[in-house]
Amino acid sequence: MSATVVTKDQELQAPYFKLYSYNESPNGKKIKFLFKLLKVDYYLQNVDIPGHQENRESWFLKINPSGRIPVLEHVDENGNKKIVYESAAISYYLVNKLDKKSREISYDFDDPLYYEDFQWTVFTATTYDTARFQQLLQLIILPSYGVAQNERLVADLAVQLEKAYAVYETQLKNNGTGYLVGDKKTVSDIFSYAWIACLALPQFDAAKYPCLKAWCERLNAEIGPL
């Protein structure tokens, strides 16, 4: 569904979902994909990180003390406000609020697949995304500020990422449905796709990981490009 871009001081009428993010952030795109698949309109406030470091300003640190995006603000019909940060937490908050009945992209709490899906989301957040962000930092962000990359770290990150690609490949091959968990795309697919398919960074070797390649192509067709 569509996002309505708003400014920091703009008053909104309850109920609503508001996403604070930076346009180029893969973590923010995870949440945008979820809103799209859940067919829910939301408000979007762009946080200017590279230009003005708005994520370090006092107004934003009151929302999220870590200064990280994305952040979700949910105000219900009674005006009660809930702030959720960390993209994994936001993802499960949204599906448990908005996909509770249909379960089109999630599973019930009492279904073992719910916890398997959560497991793969955590794997991505703690193992893959961390290395991928460090790769972004070394290859793109630091050089843009005139800082030379750490070649040893870049090489180590490449090894870490290759190991992660092999893990994803094995899971996709063993599951055999074209998705990470069960027979439909869920949070773990959407969560992982955003960084794996990040076009600003080196891509995996499609010849070595055919299942991962097919998975990326399927999600690109079903969700849309980054």
C-alpha positions in Angstrom: 0.0 0.0 0.0 1.0 3.6 -0.2 3.1 5.7 2.2 2.2 9.3 2.9 5.4 11.3 3.5 5.1 13.6 6.6 7.3 16.1 8.4 8.6 15.9 12.0 6.1 18.3 13.5 3.0 17.3 11.4 0.0 16.3 13.6 -1.6 13.0 12.6 -5.1 11.7 13.4 -5.4 8.4 15.2 -5.3 5.5 14.4 -2.1 5.3 12.4 1.2 3.7 11.7 4.2 5.9 11.2 7.6 4.7 10.0 10.8 6.7 10.6 13.4 5.6 8.1 16.1 6.6 5.7 15.2 6.0 2.0 18.3 4.0 1.1 18.3 1.8 4.2 17.7 -2.0 3.5 16.4 -2.3 7.1 13.8 0.3 6.4 12.9 -1.3 3.1 12.1 -4.5 5.0 9.3 -2.7 6.8 8.1 -1.0 3.7 7.8 -4.4 2.0 5.8 -5.7 5.0 3.3 -2.8 4.8 3.0 -3.4 1.0 2.3 -7.1 1.5 -0.1 -6.5 4.4 -2.0 -3.9 2.3 -1.8 -1.2 5.0 -1.3 2.5 4.4 1.2 4.3 6.6 3.0 7.5 7.2 6.6 7.9 6.4 9.0 10.4 8.0 12.4 10.4 6.2 15.3 10.7 8.6 18.2 12.5 6.9 21.2 10.5 8.1 24.0 11.3 5.6 23.1 15.0 5.3 22.2 16.3 8.7 22.5 13.2 11.0 19.0 13.7 12.2 19.2 10.3 13.9 21.6 12.0 16.4 19.3 14.9 17.2 17.6 15.1 20.5 14.0 14.7 19.1 15.0 11.4 17.5 17.0 10.1 20.4 13.9 10.5 22.5 12.2 8.1 20.2 15.1 5.6 20.0 18.0 6.2 22.3 20.3 4.1 20.1 19.8 6.5 17.2 19.1 3.7 14.8 16.4 3.4 12.1 13.9 2.2 11.3 11.4 3.1 14.1 7.7 2.3 14.1 5.2 4.6 15.9 1.8 3.0 16.3 -1.1 5.0 17.7 -4.4 3.0 18.1 -7.9 4.2 17.9 -7.9 5.3 21.5 -4.8 7.4 21.1 -2.4 5.0 22.9 1.1 5.2 21.4 3.6 2.3 21.1 7.1 2.8 19.8 9.0 -0.2 18.4 12.5 -0.2 17.1 14.9 -2.8 15.6 13.6 -4.1 12.3 13.1 -7.7 13.5 10.9 -6.5 16.4 9.0 -4.2 14.1 8.4 -7.0 11.6 6.8 -9.4 14.1 4.9 -6.6 15.8 3.3 -5.7 12.4 2.4 -9.3 11.4 1.0 -10.1 14.8 -1.1 -6.9 14.7 -2.1 -7.0 11.0 -1.8 -10.6 9.8 -3.4 -12.2 12.9 -6.4 -13.6 11.1 -5.4 -14.3 7.6 -1.8 -15.3 8.3 -0.8 -14.7 4.7 2.8 -14.0 5.5 3.1 -15.4 9.0 2.2 -18.4 11.2 0.2 -18.8 14.4 2.1 -18.8 17.7 1.2 -22.5 18.3 2.6 -23.6 14.9 6.2 -24.9 15.0 6.8 -23.0 11.8 6.3 -19.7 13.7 9.5 -20.3 15.7 11.4 -21.7 12.7 10.6 -18.5 10.9 11.7 -16.4 13.9 14.9 -18.5 14.1 15.8 -17.6 10.5 15.0 -14.0 11.1 17.4 -13.9 14.0 20.0 -15.7 12.0 19.8 -13.0 9.4 19.8 -10.2 11.9 22.8 -11.4 14.0 24.9 -13.2 11.4 24.3 -12.0 7.9 23.0 -8.4 8.2 25.8 -7.5 10.6 28.5 -8.6 8.2 26.7 -7.1 5.2 26.4 -3.7 6.9 30.1 -3.8 7.8 30.8 -4.6 4.1 28.7 -1.5 3.2 30.7 0.6 5.6 34.0 -0.6 4.3 33.3 -0.5 0.6 31.0 2.5 0.2 30.4 4.7 3.3 34.0 5.1 4.6 35.5 5.7 1.2 32.9 8.4 0.5 34.5 10.3 3.5 38.0 9.7 2.2 38.8 6.9 4.7 40.6 3.9 3.3 39.0 0.5 3.7 40.5 -2.1 5.9 41.4 -4.7 3.3 41.9 -7.5 5.9 38.4 -6.9 7.3 36.9 -6.8 3.8 38.4 -10.2 3.1 37.2 -11.6 6.4 33.7 -10.3 5.8 33.7 -11.9 2.4 34.4 -15.3 4.0 31.7 -14.7 6.6 29.2 -13.9 3.9 30.1 -16.9 1.8 29.4 -19.1 4.9 26.0 -17.4 5.3 25.1 -17.9 1.6 25.9 -21.6 2.0 23.6 -21.8 5.0 20.8 -20.1 3.1 21.4 -22.3 0.0 21.2 -25.5 2.1 17.9 -24.4 3.8 16.3 -23.5 0.6 17.3 -26.7 -1.0 16.1 -28.8 1.9 12.8 -26.9 2.3 12.1 -27.3 -1.4 9.3 -24.8 -1.6 11.2 -21.8 -2.9 10.9 -20.1 0.5 13.0 -20.3 3.7 10.2 -21.7 5.9 7.1 -23.5 5.0 5.4 -23.1 1.7 4.9 -19.3 1.6 7.0 -16.1 2.0 7.1 -15.0 5.6 9.0 -12.5 7.7 12.3 -14.4 7.4 12.1 -14.2 3.6 11.3 -10.5 3.5 13.8 -9.7 6.3 16.6 -11.6 4.5 15.9 -10.4 1.0 16.5 -6.7 1.6 20.2 -7.1 2.4 21.0 -10.1 0.2 19.7 -8.3 -2.9 21.2 -5.0 -1.9 22.4 -3.7 -5.3 25.0 -1.3 -3.8 27.1 -4.3 -2.6 28.8 -7.3 -4.3 26.4 -10.0 -5.2 26.7 -13.7 -4.4 27.9 -16.1 -7.1 24.7 -17.3 -8.7 26.4 -20.4 -10.1 27.4 -21.6 -6.6 24.0 -20.8 -5.1 21.2 -21.6 -7.6 18.5 -22.0 -5.0 19.4 -18.6 -3.5 19.4 -17.1 -7.0 15.9 -18.5 -7.7 14.7 -17.3 -4.3 15.9 -13.7 -5.0 14.2 -13.7 -8.4 11.0 -15.0 -6.9 10.9 -12.4 -4.2 11.8 -9.7 -6.7 8.7 -10.7 -8.7 6.4 -11.1 -5.7 7.5 -8.2 -3.6 9.1 -5.8 -6.1 12.7 -4.6 -6.6 14.6 -2.8 -3.8 
